Each structure stands twice: as C-alpha cells, then as structure tokens.
Amino acid sequence: MKRSLNYFAWREVTRSSAFGKSMATTIMLGFLALYFIVNFLALGFMLPKLITEKFPNAYPVSVFNSYLLVYFGFDLLMRQLLQSLPTISFKPFIILNIKRSRISRYLLIRSVFHFFNFLPYFLLIPLTFTLVAPHYSTLATVAWFAGILLMIFTNHFLTTYLKWWINESGYGFYVFVGLFLALYGINFFKTVDLTGLFGQFFDTILHQPALAFVLIIPVVTFYLLNDRYLRSNLYLNLVDKKQKDSTVRDFSWMNRFGDYGKFISLDVRMIWRNKRPRTQFMMTILFLFYGLLIYKDQGHGIPDFMFIIGGLMMVSFFSISIGQFFPAWHSQYFAMLMTQNFKMKQFLQAFYYMNVAASFVYFLLSLPYTLIDTRVIYYHSAMLIYHIGVNMNLIFFFGKNSKRALDLSGSSMFNYQGMRATQWLMVFPLVFGPLIIYALLKLALGASGALLVLGGLGAVGILLQPHLFNYFTKAYLQQKHRLIRDYKNS
C-alpha cells in the first residue's frame, strides 16, 4: 500500500497541468537551491576560523551553541512562510478500504523529505569534523550532532502543526507573530537569556551525551499532534471547509464611493476571503518590521542606501506582492467579469487607487523610524512618490502579458502555481530599478540630488497618469479575449 501511495503522489505531480510548463521557474528554483547549498557549505568550513578570530578567549563550540536558538528561531519563522503542508489528493482514498492512520503516517513521513531538512547538513557536517570532533569524544560528537538533527525535525513538525492551527483560526497568525516578537524582546532586552540557556544545554550534551535523548520528546510530541489532527480531519465534509461566517466580510460600504468603490471592494473581498492573497497581505505587514533589521547604526552612521531599500520594502511591498499577479487574481471569474457592464479604465483605476491608498497607509506606519534617523521621512517620501508614479505603471505594463490562472485557495509560500518568467522578470525593474537609478545618480548628483530625481520621476509619472490610463485601457481591451482563453486553458 505504501508503494501505491508513492506511485499515486508521483502520478499526481506528473499529470498536473503545471508539470513541465514552467521551465523558467524550475531553473530559478534550481539556482536558488544551489546558491543556498554552496553558501551553507562554505559557511561550514569558514565558521570555525571566524569564531576563533572574533572570540579568541572563548570555546568555539560554546560560541556556536549560543547562536543555535537564533538559527532555530529564524528557521521556524522561515518555515512558517515557505514550508508547505503535507497535503495530497486523498479524496479517492477515503472511499476505499484504507485506514486513515496509514494515510496520515504516509503524509507525515513524506513531508520529512523537505529542502529545509536537507539544507542544514551542508553546514553541520563540516562543522562537526572541524569544530567538534577534534576536541570531544566520538560519542559526544555523535550525541551533539543527533541533538541538532532532532531540533531540526522538531521545527519541521512544529511548523506543520502551527500551520494547521493558523489555517483553521482567524487569529492564529497574529498570535504566532505576537508570541515570536515577545520571545525575541525577552531575549533582546536580557530579561531572560534564552540563547544562553539553549547554548548551555548543548554544551551539557557534549559532557553528558545521554541528555540528547531528551530531544526525542518534542519530536514525538509534535508528530503525534499532527497525526491526531490528520486522522480527525480525513473525511469528505472537512476536506474543503467552508469559511466561517465571521471571517467573510461584505465590504459593501465601499459601494458608496461609486463605480470605483465597487471595484475596490471586489479586490478587497478577493484578498480577504482567499488564502493565497490573504497570506501575501499578511506578509507585507511583517515587512513593516524590516527597518529594525537594517536601520542600525554600526558606529559610522546608517548608509543612505539602506533608506532606499527600507522605503521600497516597507512602503511599496504590498503593491509589488499583489501587483505581481495582476490581473490573474481575477482569473477564476475573469470571463464573467468581462461580460459585465463596466469600463476597463475603471477596473484599472480602481486597482491603482487601492494600491495608492495602501502604500500611503504603509508609509504612515513606517514614519516611527524617524526616531532612529530623521532621514527616513525624506527617503520614504521619495520612494512613495516613485512607487505611485513609476512602479504602479510597470505593474500594469507587465500585467497585460498575464497568461496563467491562479488558484486562490492555495498557500502563497513556496507555491509557484501560476508563476511564469514574467513574474520573475518584473521583480528586477520594480525592486532593483530604483536601487540602480539611485546608485548611478548619486555618483553624478550626490545623495540629495539622486533622491530629488527619484521623487521627480515619480511626480512626472503621476502627472502623466491620465494619459497612461488611456494607453493601458486600450492595451488591456486588445488582450481581453486572449486573457480569457489563456486563463481557461491554464
């Protein structure tokens, strides 16, 4: 039966409509995987020397152990964003004489073969032989290595269980983020030295190897929790759960703003009621904390280039994230939408105004960073104007070449359904475009002059917006039937 389940999963992949149709995505993911593998491998060989140089009077293994909690915390956060749930099309199996326990075990065991569980080996194996093995016994080294692997699998099954819970509850995501930030604050302000305690535990394993068996407990616990969840939910009427009435918002009050309000409410309902755009929206909220990572004075002042990056990520990331798939967000009902009595220009303008309003809100929410450096308000303002006048029009330009329909119910993280080369290519002008322009202009005009030109480009785009709307309206009307055909066939 296990062999049959594996065969079914393989046929599910090879028979999917997306298999073999996205060579650009496959190549890009391959390069990303190779990039991270090479970096982890290089870090595994370089880390002992770096630790010795920076902490000459400390035990290198203890220094490394003290940073393990930071790694596992970051790993847990990234898994929440990128790791997919162990799902399979199990509907056909439910009506057959197959035990739910067998299907559940298969799903959980298959989920272990994930890139996040494979990548750390390239860091740990060189470190084990260069940092630990020369100074400790074979038994202690094996116990230390096994303890870290058990923590990796703990993170894996903990992530899976948290994602089940977050998907079911409307507040789970916010609880997770709040708890994560609270633990970070407790450790950052030294209320409790969590990183130190975690590092001391692994130091103790090197002297008492039997202690590593304790780490089996969380792995087994979270595995059993996931197993219990799957067994209790593997039946037909819960395979596709309906949204709770409390989570479905009407947004009909936006209709008071006329035709534009109707289209904006359509976009807002689409984001709020569907998992994939809603998850991407929540991700943009997390990027408001990006300034805490990059706006740090290392003694030489904060480089002005960091303010360009921060302004771009915090102010315009919502529009870039949502606009990356415009108008494919509406692909499931695009044909019906095109039969309605409305003007294409209003459809485009409504999306534009919604993103302008969202970018302005994100701009206001980023202003507290002026307490760190007053230059924030100047750079963020310039990036807001540039984004509204330039980036938004680039989104419309790339959007008219949309070809693939999107599954709105899927997860947005590690989900490349609907991705084409266009989505990858548009990242370069949207994200790297203002960075390159600023860098080149700074060489000729200085930081202030480059900032003024960036803002000026955005202002010109805003002034030309009525004419640009006319251009994009004609372009989208010409592509309307092609979009309907491609969405239907993808």
N, C-alpha and C positions, 0 to 999 in steps of 0.2 A: 504493500500500500504506500509506503514511504517513497518507493521508486515511482509509483504512479503520480503521486503529488508533485514530485520534482519534474516529471515529464509534463504534467499539466501546466506548471508555472512557466516552463521553458516555451511551451507552445503558445501560452498567453502572450509572452513577450514578442515572439517572432511573428505572430499573426496580427499584432496590433497595427493599426493604420499608420502609426508614427514610426514603426521599425524600418530602418534603412532610409527614411526620408529626410533626416536631418544630419547630413554629413558634417556641416559646419559646427553644430552643437557637439557632436561626438568628438571631433578633432579638438575643439576648445576644451572640453572636459578632460580629454586625454592629456593635453598640455598642462592644465591646471593640476591634475593628479601627479604628473611627472615633476612639476615645479615644487610641489609640497614635499614629495618624496626626497628630492635632491636637497632641499633646504633642511629637512629633518635629519638626513644622513650627515650632511656637512656639520650641522649643529652638534650631532652626537660625537663627532671626532674633535670639534673645536672647544666644546664646553669645558672639559677638564682644564685646559690651558687658560681659558678666560676666567674661570673661577679662581684658579691659583693666583693669577695676576691681580684680580680685584680684591680677593680676600686672602692675602698671604699668610695671615696668622690663624686661619680657621681651617677646620677639617673640610675638604672639598665635598665629601659625601653629605655631611651635615648641612652644608650650604645648599646643595641641590635639593635635599629633602625638605628644607624650609620653604622652598618655592613650589613644592608639589601641589599644595592646596590651591595656589593661584592657577596652576595649569588645569587642575581638575574643575575648578570653578569656571574658568573660561571655556573648557571643553564642554561642560554641562550647558552653558549658555549657547554655544555654537550648535550643539546637538539639538537644542530646542528649536533653533532657527532652520537648521539644514537637514537633520535626520528625519527620514520618512518613517511612517508607521508600518509595521509588518502586516500589510494587507494582501489579500489575494481574492480573486473572484470565487468565493466559496459557496455562492448560492447553489450551484449544481450539486455540491457535495451534501448539502443539508437534507435534501430529499432522498439521499441514498443511505444505505446502511453503513455509515461510517461514524465512529464515535467522535463526539466533539473534542474529547481530550486528545485524540490523535491529531486532529486538525490544529488545535491550539498549540500542541507541542511542536508541530511542524512549522507553524508560523513563527514561533519564538526562536526556534533553533536556526531557521533560515535567516532571521533578522540579525543574527550574530555576525554573519558574513557581510560586514559593512566596512566602508573605507575608513571611517573614524576608528574602528577597532583594529584595522590593519596598519594604519599610518604610524602609530607610536613605536612599533617595532624598529623602525629605521633610526629612531632616536635612542631607544633603550638598549639595543644590542651593543652598539659601540660604547655607550656609557658603562654598561655592565662590565665589559672586558678591560676598559681603560681607567675607570674611576673606582669601581667597587672590588672587582676580583683581585687586584694586586694587594689589597690591604685587609681582606677578610677571607674567612674560610669558604670552601665551596658550598657548604650547607647554608651559611649565612647569605652568600650571594644569591643562591637559588631562591631562598625564602624572600629576600628583598625584591627580586625580580618578579616572583609569583605574587607578592603583595600588591605591586603596582598593576599587574595584569588584572588581578581581582578588582581593583578600584576602577579600571577601565570598563570591565563588564558591569560593575555596579552602576556606573554612569550610564551605560547603554540601557539597562533595564529600568533604571530610574527615569531616564528621559522618555522611554516608551510609556511608562505608567502615567507620568505627568502629562504627556500629550493626550492620552485617552481622557484624562480628567479635565484638561483645559478645553478640549473639543466639546465635552458634554456641558460644561458650566460656562455661563456668560461672563463670569468674573475671574475664572481660573488664571488667565493670562496676567491680569493685573496683580493677583495675589502672588504669583510666581515672581514677577518683576519686583514687587514691593519687598518680598522676603529676601530676594537676591541682593537688592540695594541695602537692605537693613544689615545683613551679614557683612557686606562689603564695608559699610560705615562703622560697624562694631570693630572690625579688624583694622580699618584705616586709622581710626582715632584711638587705637590701642586700648579700647575698653576691655576687650579680651583678645589676647594674641592667638588667634585661631591658626594662623600659618605656622607659628612657632610650635604650638601643641601638636599639630598634624605632623610637622617635621620630626619632632621628638619621638612620636610613635614609630616612625620608620627607622629612626636611629636605634630604638629599642629592639626592633625586629632583627637588626644586624647582630645584636648581642644575645637575643633570645629568639631564634628562628621559629620556634613553635607558635609564637604570637601571630604569625601570618595567617594561621588557621582562623583567627577571629574574623578576618575579612571575608571569609566564605559566607558568613551570616547575612550581610546585606545583599550579596548577590542572590542567594537562595530566596531571601525575603521578597525582593522585588520581582524575581522570576515568578514566584508563586502568586503574587498580587496580579501580575499580568495574565497569568494562566487562569486565575479565577475570573478576571474581567472578561476574557475572551470566551470562556465556557458559558458564562451567564448571558452573553450577547450574541452568540452564534445561532440566531434563529431569524426567520424571514422578516417578521414585522419590526425588527430592530436593525436590519441591515441598512436600510435607508431611513433614518429617523427624520421625522418632521420637525421643523423648528418650533420651539416653544412660542406661544403667542406673545409672551412677554419680550421676546427678542426681536420680533418683527415690528418695525416701526413704519408708520404710514407716510410721514413727511408730506402729507397733503397740504400743510400750511404753506409750503413753498409755492403752491399754485397761485397764491395771491400776488406773486411777482410777475404774472402774465405767462406768456409762452416760454420765456427763458426760465422762469421758476419751475415749469413743468418738466423741462429737460434736465434741469439741475437736480430736481427731486428724483428723476429716473436714474441719474448717475449715483446719487447718494444712496438710494434704495439698493442699487446693484452692489455697491461697496459694502453696505451694512448687512445685507441678507445672505451674501455668498462668502464661503470660507476663504477662497483664494484672494480676492481683492481685500477682504476684511483683514486678513493676516498681513498683507503688504502695507495696509494703512497703519496697523499697529506697529509694524517695523519702523515706519517713519517717525513715530513718536519716540522710539528708543534713540533715534539719531539726534534728538534734542540734547542728549547727554554726551554727544560726541565732543563737545567743547571741553568737557572735564578731562578728556584724554590728550587733546592737542594744545590747549591753551595753558601751557605750563612754562613758567619762567625758569630756565636752567642756569640762571646767573648772567646770561648775555642778552636778556630780553626775548620776547616771543617774536620769531621771524614773521614778517608781514605775509609771507606766502601761506602761513598757517591760517591766517584770517580768510584768505580766498577759499581755501579748502573747507574751513569750518562754515563759512557763509553759504557755500554751494551745497554742502551736505545737509545743513540744518534748515535752510530756507527753501530750497528747491527740490529736495529729495522726494517729497510727496508727488509732485508733478512728474518727475522723472520716472518714479516707480509705477505710477498709474498710467502715465502717458506712453510708456514703453510698449504697451499693448493696445493703444487706441487705434482704430475703433473696435478691435477684436473682442473687447469686453462685452460688446453687444451682439456678438456673432450668433448666439443661440436664437435670437429673435430678430436678427438684422433684416431678414426678408420681410417679416411682418411690419417692422418699423418703417421700411421704405414704402409700404403701401399706405401709410397714414398721411393725413393732410397737414403737412408741415413743410417748412423750408429748410433745406440743408444748411443754409447760412445760420439759422437759429440754432440748429443742432451743434454746429462747431462753436458758435459764440457762447452757448451755454456751458460747454466743456471748458472753454477758455476762462470765462468769468468765475467758474467754480474753482479752477486752479489758481487764479489770481487771488481770490479771497483766502484760499487755504494757505498760499505762500505768504500772504500778509499776516495771517494769524501765527504761522510758524516764525516769521520774522519778529513779531512782538514777543513771542515766547523765548526767543534767543537773546533778547536785549539784556537780561540779567548778567550776561557775560561781560557787560561793560564794567561791572565791579572788579573784574580781573584786569581788563585793559580797555581804556576808552576808545581805542581804535576800532573796536568791534562794531560800533554803530555806523562808522563810515564804510567799512568793508562790507558789512551785511546789507547796508542800504544799496550799495553799488551792485552787489550780487542779486538783490531782489529786483532792481530795475533791469539788469541784464537778462535775468531769467524770464521776466514777463515779456520783454521786447524781442529777445533772440531765441532762447531755448524753447519757448512755447511754440514758436513758428517752425522750429526744427522738428518738434513732435508732430505737428500737422503734416509736415513735408514727408517724413518717414511713414506716417500712418496711412497715407493713400496707397502705399505699396503693401499693405497688410494682406496676408494670404490664408493664415490658419485660424480656425476657430479655437476658442478657449473653453476648457472645462472649468466652470466657475466653482464647482464643488470640491475640486482638488486642493491639496496644500500648495502654498506658494513657494515653500522652501524645498530646494532640491527637486523641483518639479519643472521639467523643461518641455512639457507638453505645450504646443503652440509656439515654441521658440524657433526662430529662423535666423539666418545670417543677419537679417535686417536689425533684429533686436540686439545682437551683439555689436554691430557696427555703429548703431546710433548712440551707444554709450560714449564713444570717443568724442564726437563733437559736443555732446551735452555735458560731459564731465571734464574731459581733458581740454576741450576747446577754450574755455575761459582761462584755464591754467596756463596754457601755451601762449595765448594772447597777452596775458598779464606779464609773463616772464619776458617776452620779446619787447613789449612796450616799456617795461621797467629799465631795460638796458639803454633805451633811447631817451625816455622822458622822466625816468625816476619813478618811485613808488606812487607819489601823489598824481603825477601825470598819467600813469598807467591806469590808476583807479578811476580817474575822471573820464578817460577814453572808454573804459568798460561800461561805466554808467551812461556815457553818451551814446554808445552803440545800442544799449537797451532803450534809451529815450527815443532814438530815431525809429527803432522798431515799433514802439508804442504809437508814435505819430503816424506811421505808415500802416497801422493795423487795419483800418477800414479797407484800404486797397488790398492788403494781404488776405483779408477775409473773402473778398470778391474772387481773388485768384484761387484760393483753396476750395471755395464753394464750387467753382467750375470744374476743378480737378477731381473732387470727390463725386460730383454728379457724373462725370465721364467714367469713373471707375465703379459706379454703383452696381451695375449688373455683374461685373467681374468679381467684386467682393462677395455678392450673394452666391455666385457659382462656386468660388473657392471655399467659402465657409461651409457650404453644403457638402462639398466633396472631401473636406479635410477631416 
